[in-house]
Amino acid sequence: MEYLYILQQALIWIITIFWAYQTVISVCALIKLKEKELITHKNHKFMAIIPAHNEEAVIGNLIASLNNQNYPKEFYDIYVVADNCDDNTAMIAKDLGAIVYKRFDETEKTKGAALRWFLNQKIEENADYDAFCVFDADNVVDKGFFTAMNKKLNQGETVVQGYRDIKNPTDSWIAGGYAIFYWMMNRFYHLARYNVGLSPLLNGTGFMVKFDLIKETGWTTKTLTEDIEFSLINISKGNRLGWATDAIVYDEEPVSFRPSWTQRSRWTVGHLQCMKLYIKDLTAGIKTHKKMMNFDGWLYMMGIPMMVVTFLLLAVNSIIFKMGAMTGAELAFQYVKYLVATFILPIITGVVSLVVDKRPIRPMIKSLLCYPLFLGSWILINIKCIFKQDTSWEKIQHNRSISIEDKQEAIQVNEIID
């Protein structure tokens, strides 16, 4: 019994310290810091790279939004990597002025592989670009995106994540769950860390990388989550990533449960792959660079292990109860604490995020009430992927043809209604 009590207290302290740290950092999102000074004053030349597999339904709106940037058109080119396409994606992209590269490879069908194939060609060509930005084909992009990223380059940033907003947050409670998740991550993870000198993470789409950064090595990611992997590679080397709130990209989210389950399963498998491949590098980075940023990156990878630690604590409490050293009321209180922290507190945090970001709450009420289901299913996904990892890439269908003008008009209408 004594050893069980010691284990119980150790687990409590581990969980408490972990979440106390996350809470303190998150509060830093409310700090408004002075803008970094410009160290150069120039228009940089960008590649806009769009890996696309059978995206004829949505890619036109993305290219149209990129063609409508308020950045000088001679300073960016749009590239579409038509990856194993058998539809009209390439033709539509070409008709709208994009430069199309067709890739056919049945062995590697991931986004990371498409990026590697394309970028290695540009490196060999010694292409005349300062940086590249990556977009998913279902996105639409705010007209100030390249202007905002150019400013970040002029401030000395080399890898920057833009603001990932949602194209269809009110389509269903599933899409709304994604929206709440990303809005909270944008403010309370990425912005908070950027404010205090830690590193945000790349977030799948709408990010910028200085071209020189990969010229020696190429694009080397090999997991299902190339964004997190590239982030960890840089953090382990002591390279801090940047954050651009005003470089906005709108991403389409699944509206039904099955594709959401598939997508989030892929993300969890990629997370576990990154743990296996990079936890040693992150640990070595802590020793080498002695920066809090490296430790924070290491802690990010502890999300799933912390879930396991929490379940272990619940199991230990149940054993102590069975042995008669804990009352039923005390055991129930422990479980209620877990349920509140896991399912109720995120709803409150979601509301806070909406209020702070001045977003309308009324259209999101259903998604807020269903958010515990969204998070609960993700816990089940994590448990499943610990024991069974499917490393194949299953395409998520994108069908919501929404232009950037449609999106901006919808935002204005919601603000008026609320």
C-alpha positions in Angstrom: 0.0 0.0 0.0 2.8 2.4 0.8 4.3 1.9 -2.7 0.9 2.5 -4.3 0.5 5.7 -2.3 4.0 6.9 -3.4 3.2 6.1 -7.1 -0.2 7.9 -6.7 1.5 11.0 -5.4 4.2 10.9 -8.0 1.6 10.7 -10.8 -0.4 13.6 -9.3 2.7 15.8 -9.2 3.7 14.9 -12.8 0.2 15.8 -14.1 -0.1 18.9 -12.0 3.3 20.3 -13.0 2.7 19.5 -16.7 -0.7 21.3 -16.8 0.4 24.1 -14.6 3.2 24.8 -17.0 0.8 24.7 -20.0 -1.6 27.0 -18.2 1.0 29.6 -17.4 2.3 29.7 -21.0 -1.2 29.9 -22.4 -2.0 33.0 -20.3 0.9 34.7 -22.2 -1.3 34.8 -25.2 -3.0 37.8 -23.6 0.3 39.8 -23.6 0.6 42.2 -26.4 4.3 42.7 -27.4 6.0 45.3 -29.5 6.5 44.3 -33.1 10.0 43.1 -34.0 12.0 45.7 -35.9 12.7 45.3 -39.6 16.3 44.4 -40.4 15.8 44.5 -44.2 13.4 46.4 -46.5 12.7 44.4 -49.7 10.1 42.4 -51.5 11.1 38.8 -51.4 10.2 36.3 -54.1 8.0 33.4 -53.1 6.9 30.1 -54.4 3.3 29.2 -53.5 3.3 25.4 -53.5 0.1 23.4 -53.6 0.3 19.6 -53.3 -3.0 18.3 -54.8 -4.5 14.9 -55.3 -7.8 15.0 -57.3 -8.9 18.4 -56.0 -10.8 19.7 -59.1 -13.7 20.7 -56.9 -11.8 23.2 -54.8 -8.4 24.1 -56.2 -9.8 26.9 -58.5 -10.9 29.0 -55.5 -7.4 28.7 -53.9 -5.6 29.8 -57.0 -8.0 32.7 -57.5 -7.3 33.9 -54.0 -3.6 33.6 -54.6 -3.9 35.5 -57.8 -5.7 38.3 -55.9 -3.0 39.0 -53.4 -2.1 42.6 -52.6 1.6 41.7 -53.0 3.4 42.5 -56.4 2.7 39.6 -58.8 6.2 39.6 -60.2 7.4 38.5 -56.7 5.5 35.2 -56.5 4.7 32.1 -58.6 2.1 29.5 -58.0 3.0 25.9 -58.4 0.6 23.0 -58.2 2.1 19.5 -57.7 -0.6 17.3 -59.3 0.1 14.2 -57.2 -1.2 11.0 -58.8 -4.2 12.9 -60.2 -6.7 11.3 -62.5 -9.2 14.2 -62.7 -9.1 17.8 -64.0 -6.9 19.3 -61.2 -3.9 19.9 -63.4 -6.0 21.4 -66.3 -7.9 23.8 -64.0 -4.7 24.9 -62.3 -3.0 25.6 -65.6 -6.0 27.5 -67.0 -5.8 29.8 -63.9 -2.2 30.5 -64.5 -0.5 28.1 -62.1 2.7 26.2 -63.1 1.8 22.5 -62.9 4.1 19.6 -62.1 2.6 16.2 -62.5 3.9 13.4 -60.2 3.0 9.7 -60.4 4.3 7.4 -57.7 2.2 4.6 -56.3 4.7 3.8 -53.5 4.7 7.2 -51.8 1.4 9.1 -51.8 2.0 11.4 -48.9 2.1 15.2 -48.9 5.6 15.1 -47.5 6.8 12.9 -50.4 5.2 15.3 -53.0 7.0 18.3 -51.3 10.3 16.4 -51.3 10.0 15.5 -55.0 9.1 19.1 -56.0 11.5 21.0 -53.8 14.5 18.8 -54.7 13.9 19.8 -58.3 13.9 23.4 -57.4 17.1 23.0 -55.4 18.8 21.3 -58.3 17.7 24.2 -60.6 19.0 26.7 -58.0 15.6 28.4 -58.5 15.6 32.2 -57.9 13.3 32.3 -54.9 13.8 33.6 -51.3 11.1 31.5 -49.7 8.2 29.1 -50.3 4.8 28.9 -48.8 2.8 25.6 -48.6 -1.0 25.4 -49.0 -3.6 22.6 -49.0 -5.6 22.6 -52.2 -8.9 23.1 -50.3 -7.7 26.4 -48.8 -8.6 30.0 -49.7 -6.1 32.7 -48.7 -6.5 36.2 -47.4 -5.2 38.8 -49.8 -2.6 40.0 -47.3 -0.9 36.7 -46.9 2.3 37.3 -48.8 2.6 40.8 -47.6 2.5 39.5 -44.0 5.1 36.8 -44.7 7.3 39.2 -46.5 7.3 41.3 -43.4 8.4 38.3 -41.3 11.3 37.7 -43.7 12.3 41.3 -43.3 12.2 40.8 -39.5 14.7 38.0 -39.9 12.3 35.0 -39.5 13.1 31.8 -41.4 10.2 29.5 -40.7 6.8 31.0 -40.0 3.3 29.6 -39.5 0.4 31.7 -40.6 -3.0 31.9 -39.0 -5.0 28.7 -39.8 -8.7 29.8 -39.8 -11.6 27.6 -40.9 -13.5 27.8 -44.1 -16.6 26.0 -43.0 -16.9 26.2 -39.1 -20.7 26.0 -39.0 -21.2 23.1 -41.5 -21.6 20.6 -38.7 -20.5 20.0 -35.1 -17.5 18.0 -36.4 -16.3 21.0 -38.5 -17.1 23.2 -35.6 -15.0 21.0 -33.3 -12.0 21.5 -35.6 -12.7 25.3 -35.6 -12.7 25.5 -31.8 -9.6 23.4 -31.6 -7.6 25.5 -34.1 -8.8 28.8 -32.7 -7.6 27.8 -29.3 -4.4 26.4 -30.6 -3.7 29.6 -32.6 -4.1 31.9 -29.6 -3.2 29.7 -26.5 -0.4 27.6 -28.1 1.2 29.3 -31.0 0.8 33.0 -30.2 1.4 32.4 -26.5 4.7 30.7 -27.2 5.8 33.2 -29.7 5.1 36.0 -27.2 7.5 34.5 -24.6 10.3 33.4 -26.9 9.3 29.8 -27.3 8.6 28.2 -30.6 5.2 27.8 -32.3 4.7 24.7 -34.6 3.9 24.4 -38.2 0.3 23.5 -38.6 -0.2 21.7 -41.9 -0.9 24.6 -44.2 -0.3 28.3 -44.6 3.3 28.2 -43.6 6.5 29.8 -45.0 10.1 28.5 -45.1 13.1 30.5 -46.2 14.4 28.6 -49.3 18.1 28.7 -48.1 17.2 26.7 -45.0 16.6 23.5 -47.0 19.1 23.9 -49.9 21.7 21.7 -48.3 19.5 18.9 -47.1 16.4 19.1 -49.2 12.9 18.5 -47.7 13.6 15.4 -45.6 10.4 14.6 -43.7 9.2 11.0 -43.8 6.3 10.7 -41.3 2.6 11.2 -41.9 2.8 14.7 -40.2 5.4 16.5 -42.2 4.5 19.8 -40.5 5.2 18.7 -37.0 8.3 16.7 -38.1 9.8 19.8 -39.8 9.1 21.8 -36.7 10.8 19.3 -34.4 13.8 19.1 -36.7 14.3 22.9 -36.4 13.5 23.1 -32.7 16.1 20.3 -32.0 18.7 22.4 -33.9 17.8 25.5 -31.8 15.9 27.2 -34.6 12.9 29.1 -33.3 9.8 29.2 -35.5 7.8 32.3 -36.1 4.1 33.2 -36.0 2.1 35.5 -38.3 -1.4 36.3 -37.0 -2.2 38.4 -40.1 -1.1 35.8 -42.7 -4.5 34.1 -42.8 -5.5 30.9 -44.6 -8.9 29.3 -44.5 -8.9 25.5 -44.4 -11.8 23.2 -45.1 -12.6 20.7 -42.4 -14.5 17.3 -42.5 -18.2 17.6 -41.8 -18.9 14.0 -40.9 -17.4 11.6 -38.4 -15.8 8.9 -40.5 -13.4 11.2 -42.5 -12.6 13.1 -39.3 -11.7 9.8 -37.5 -9.5 8.9 -40.5 -7.8 12.2 -40.6 -7.2 12.5 -36.8 -5.9 8.9 -36.8 -3.3 9.8 -39.4 -2.3 12.8 -37.3 -1.9 10.6 -34.2 0.1 8.0 -36.0 2.3 10.8 -37.3 2.7 12.1 -33.8 3.8 8.7 -32.6 6.2 8.4 -35.5 7.7 11.8 -34.6 8.1 10.6 -31.0 10.0 7.6 -32.1 12.3 9.5 -34.5 12.9 12.8 -32.8 12.6 12.4 -29.0 16.4 11.7 -28.8 17.2 14.7 -31.0 14.9 17.0 -28.8 16.6 15.7 -25.7 20.0 16.3 -27.2 18.9 19.8 -28.2 18.0 20.6 -24.6 21.5 19.6 -23.5 23.2 21.4 -26.4 21.3 24.7 -26.7 20.1 25.0 -23.1 17.0 26.9 -24.2 13.6 26.7 -22.7 12.3 26.5 -26.3 13.9 23.0 -26.7 12.4 21.8 -23.5 9.0 23.1 -24.5 9.2 21.3 -27.8 10.1 18.1 -25.9 7.0 18.6 -23.7 4.8 19.0 -26.7 5.7 15.4 -27.7 4.6 14.3 -24.2 0.9 14.8 -24.9 0.0 11.2 -25.5 2.3 9.9 -22.7 0.6 12.3 -20.4 -2.8 10.7 -21.4 -1.3 7.3 -20.4 -0.1 8.7 -17.1 -3.6 10.1 -16.4 -5.2 6.8 -17.1 -2.6 5.1 -14.9 -3.5 7.5 -12.0 -7.2 6.6 -12.4 -6.3 2.9 -12.3 -4.1 3.4 -9.2 -6.9 5.3 -7.5 -9.3 2.4 -8.3 -6.9 -0.1 -6.8 -6.5 1.9 -3.7 -10.3 2.1 -3.4 -10.6 -1.7 -3.9 -8.1 -2.2 -1.1 -10.2 -0.1 1.2 -7.9 2.9 1.6 -10.2 5.3 -0.3 -13.9 5.9 0.1 -16.3 5.7 -2.8 -16.9 9.4 -2.5 -13.2 10.1 -2.8 -12.9 7.9 -5.8 -15.9 9.5 -7.5 -14.3 13.0 -6.8 -11.1 11.8 -8.6 -13.1 10.7 -11.6 -15.2 13.9 -11.6 -12.0 16.0 -11.6 -10.7 14.1 -14.7 -14.0 14.5 -16.5 -14.3 18.2 -15.7 -10.7 18.9 -16.8 -11.0 16.8 -19.9 -14.4 17.7 -21.2 -15.9 20.8 -19.4 -12.9 23.0 -19.1 -12.2 22.9 -22.9 -15.7 24.3 -23.5 -15.0 27.2 -21.2 -11.6 27.8 -22.9 -13.4 27.7 -26.3 -15.8 30.4 -25.2 -12.9 32.5 -23.8 -11.1 32.1 -27.2 -14.2 33.2 -29.1 -14.7 36.2 -26.8 -11.0 37.3 -26.9 -10.8 36.9 -30.7 -14.2 38.8 -31.0 -15.9 35.9 -32.9 -19.6 35.4 -32.8 -20.6 32.8 -30.3 -24.2 32.1 -31.4 -23.3 30.2 -34.6 -20.9 28.0 -32.6 -23.2 27.0 -29.6 -23.9 23.5 -31.0 -20.2 22.9 -31.7 -19.3 24.1 -28.2 -21.9 21.7 -26.6 -20.6 18.8 -28.7 -16.9 19.6 -28.2 -16.6 17.0 -25.4 -17.7 14.4 -28.1 -15.0 15.7 -30.4 -12.3 15.5 -27.7 -13.6 12.1 -26.4 -13.4 10.6 -29.9 -9.8 11.9 -30.1 -8.9 10.1 -26.9 -10.3 6.9 -28.4 -8.2 7.5 -31.5 -5.1 8.0 -29.5 -5.7 4.7 -27.6 -6.4 2.9 -30.8 -3.2 4.2 -32.5 -1.0 3.3 -29.6 -1.8 -0.4 -30.3 -2.5 -0.3 -34.0 -0.9 2.2 -36.4 -2.1 2.4 -40.0 0.6 4.3 -42.0 -1.3 4.4 -45.3 -2.5 7.8 -46.5 -6.3 7.9 -47.1 -7.5 11.0 -49.0 -10.0 13.3 -47.3 -12.6 14.5 -49.8 -13.0 18.2 -50.2 -16.1 19.5 -51.9 -16.9 22.9 -50.3 -16.4 25.3 -53.1 -16.1 28.6 -51.2 -14.3 31.6 -52.6 -12.3 34.0 -50.4 -15.1 36.6 -51.2 -17.8 34.2 -50.0 -15.8 33.6 -46.8 -15.2 37.2 -46.0 -18.9 38.0 -46.6 -20.0 35.2 -44.3 -17.7 36.6 -41.5 -19.2 40.1 -41.9 -22.8 38.7 -41.8 -22.0 36.6 -38.6 -20.5 39.7 -36.9 -23.7 41.7 -37.7 -26.1 38.9 -36.5 -24.1 38.4 -33.3 
